């Protein structure tokens, strides 16, 4: 698992905008993958950001740094990005949402989403 201040820049990260991470506690049952964009429900539970919800999780608050599975009734510590530049193709949301749906809100809180393409086997973004 990533530790505060030690997250590597690979795949998900774009550009030179500095990343900032925050420790979080995830309540199970839950399964998140690196790049999952999460919100927090009114009950304080992390869930995939989904604009069709009205429980608080419709607003993104961060991006999960590492894959994590938490069993039912358990809790686990994890880390999420709360600032940085991210490649849209690696971000996952709840429901049928895409990065376009959340881009304005995410930019306002410091999670900058960049469009990307592959050229010559390397990613570039704009």
C-alpha positions in Angstrom: 0.0 0.0 0.0 1.1 3.5 -0.7 2.3 5.7 2.2 1.8 9.4 2.5 4.5 11.2 0.5 5.7 8.0 -1.2 3.3 7.4 -4.1 5.0 6.7 -7.4 4.0 8.6 -10.6 3.0 5.9 -13.1 0.1 5.4 -15.5 -2.6 7.3 -13.6 -0.5 10.5 -13.0 -0.1 13.1 -15.7 1.9 16.3 -15.9 4.0 18.1 -13.3 1.3 19.4 -11.0 2.3 18.1 -7.5 0.2 15.3 -6.0 -1.0 15.3 -2.5 -2.4 12.3 -0.6 -4.5 11.7 2.4 -4.9 8.7 4.7 -8.4 7.3 4.8 -10.3 4.5 6.6 -12.4 2.3 4.5 -15.3 0.3 6.0 -16.1 -3.1 4.5 -17.4 -4.7 2.6 -15.5 -2.6 0.0 -13.3 -3.2 -3.0 -11.4 -0.4 -4.7 -8.9 -0.3 -7.5 -6.2 2.2 -8.2 -7.8 5.1 -10.1 -11.3 4.7 -8.5 -12.7 8.1 -8.0 -14.5 8.2 -4.6 -17.0 10.3 -2.7 -18.1 10.0 0.9 -21.7 9.2 1.9 -23.5 11.1 4.6 -22.7 8.1 6.8 -19.0 8.6 6.2 -18.5 5.5 3.9 -16.3 5.8 0.8 -18.1 4.8 -2.4 -17.4 5.3 -6.1 -18.4 8.8 -7.1 -21.8 8.5 -8.9 -23.8 11.5 -10.1 -27.0 9.5 -9.8 -26.7 9.3 -6.0 -27.9 11.8 -3.5 -26.2 10.4 -0.4 -23.0 12.5 -0.6 -21.1 10.1 -2.8 -22.2 12.0 -5.9 -19.3 14.4 -5.3 -15.7 13.2 -5.8 -13.3 13.8 -2.9 -10.3 11.8 -4.0 -8.8 9.0 -6.1 -7.7 5.7 -4.7 -3.9 5.1 -4.8 -3.8 1.3 -4.5 -6.1 -1.7 -4.9 -7.7 -2.7 -1.7 -10.3 -5.2 -0.5 -12.0 -4.8 2.9 -14.1 -7.7 4.3 -17.6 -7.2 5.6 -17.5 -5.7 9.1 -13.8 -4.8 8.9 -12.0 -1.5 8.4 -8.7 -0.8 6.7 -6.4 2.1 6.2 -5.7 3.3 2.6 -4.5 6.4 0.8 -6.2 8.6 -1.8 -5.0 11.4 -3.9 -6.6 14.7 -3.0 -4.6 16.9 -5.5 -2.8 16.2 -8.7 -3.1 15.7 -12.5 -4.7 12.5 -13.7 -5.2 10.7 -17.1 -8.9 10.3 -17.7 -8.6 6.8 -19.2 -7.4 5.4 -15.9 -10.2 6.9 -13.8 -13.2 4.8 -12.8 -16.6 6.1 -11.5 -19.8 4.6 -10.2 -22.9 3.9 -12.4 -22.4 5.0 -16.0 -20.4 8.2 -15.1 -17.3 9.2 -16.9 -14.6 11.8 -16.2 -16.5 14.3 -18.3 -19.4 14.2 -15.8 -17.1 15.0 -12.8 -14.4 17.1 -14.4 -15.6 20.6 -13.4 -16.0 19.6 -9.7 -12.8 17.6 -9.6 -10.8 20.6 -11.1 -12.4 22.9 -8.4 -10.9 20.7 -5.6 -7.5 20.2 -7.2 -8.0 16.9 -9.0 -7.2 17.9 -12.6 -8.3 15.5 -15.3 -6.4 15.4 -18.6 -7.5 13.9 -21.9 -5.0 11.4 -23.2 -3.9 9.5 -26.2 -1.3 6.9 -27.1 1.4 7.7 -29.6 4.3 5.5 -30.3 3.6 3.4 -27.3 3.6 6.4 -24.9 0.8 8.3 -23.3 0.5 12.0 -23.9 -2.2 14.3 -22.4 -3.7 17.8 -22.9 
